[in-house]
Amino acid sequence: MADGYLTVDIVDVAYGGDGVARTPGGVVFVPGAFTGERVEITVTGRRKRFARGRLEAVLKPSPARRAPEGPVVPGMVYAGLDYAAEVALKDAQLRTLLQRIGRFAELPPMLPPVASPITLGYRNKLTVRSDGSRLGYVGEDNRTVVDVPFCPLSAAPINEALAAFRKEARPPAGSRTVFRWTPQDGVVRFPYGSDPKSLPLLHERLAGLDFEVAADAFFQVNPACAELLLADVQAKLCPCSCVLDLYCGVGLFGCVAARAGAEAVFGLETQASAVRAAKANARRLGVRGEYRCAPADTLPADMAAAPCWIVDPPRDGLSPALCRLMLRHCPEQIVYVSCGPDTLARDLKILSESYRIDSVRLFDFFPRTAHFETLCLLSRR
């Protein structure tokens, strides 16, 4: 495929947000183009099996194309798309990944996707990078810092704190600064990589429960959508004596499981500050819990006997070692919360050897971006 100016029809949008055009010379991925559109592009790069194109003009727009609601920052790949169409598109991408990577000839039961109650201003955490002169997000080339004076995805108090911070001396090149906001604590700002002992404990409320959160620890960034997912988890947990909460963070899912009837909770997490917070949360909420600082795939034998396992891994998904542990110990129920649908499809393919996939449901935790969460319920065959 020669570099140059082309007119192409967009036949799909791939996971990640790029429009897909099929030409006699091969597939071209076009950021910013949507299904059904005819666009003019410049081919900017070629690989063996595909090319990339820069959108130059939209000749025939999609009926779902909309003017962005405000400023657009890197990562907002669906800022120009109607939100209902965005959710439907993400659901179609999830189904495609399950078929292509998971090799499911017949899809497992797919429940209707759950939209976020709010589409802008939902994030309670912001991390910005500095190159010495600009402060913002890394651009599409994964190197250049794009100046971001205002993030439309972040809560209003975070943007107010960001504006004040930008008036101060700029942090050194290569540094990152984290802003976290809770209604109780306001905005807390700190350099990425700070000593956890120097950071305050924050306070969040989800599913009717109050949690202490280490400022450097993971917590759900879209609380409004997290409420919906947690309600679904609580409704679908099978009654059991004990729950194993892997990648437990500050203990959110385990404590929700305890409120649903679990008599005890085991938790594993690699971040020491999060484990300390999980122990404190369990004590304060009256949960009989045991939490250890260790990787999920080094699961101790005394924890593995739990009849229900909850896993909420990072985007890399489950390690091969953890999948083998799951198949060996074969708990009655697995609740899999995923932020990486491609690795989820891979893992479900492995786990389906011994498990029935009872339901799969998309929760759009990250409106206007390419990302989303998926909740899967699995039961032993």
Secondary structure, DSSP 8 states (H G I E B T S, - for coil): --SSEEEEEEEEE-TTSEEEEEETTEEEEEET--TT-EEEEEEEEE-SSEEEEEEEEEEE--TTB---SS---TT-TTTTB-HHHHHHHHHHHHHHHHHHTS--SS---B---B--S-SSS-BSEEEEEE-SS-EEEE-TTSSSEEE-S--TTB-HHHHHHHHHHHTS----TT-EEEEEEETTTEEEEEETT--GGGS-EEEEEETTEEEEEETTS---S-HHHHHHHHHHHHHH----SEEEEET-TTTHHHHHHHHTT-SEEEEEES-HHHHHHHHHHHHHHT--EEEEES-GGG--HHHHT-SEEEE---TT---HHHHHHHHHH--SEEEEEES-HHHHHHHHHHHTTTEEEEEEEEE-SSTTSS--EEEEEEEE-
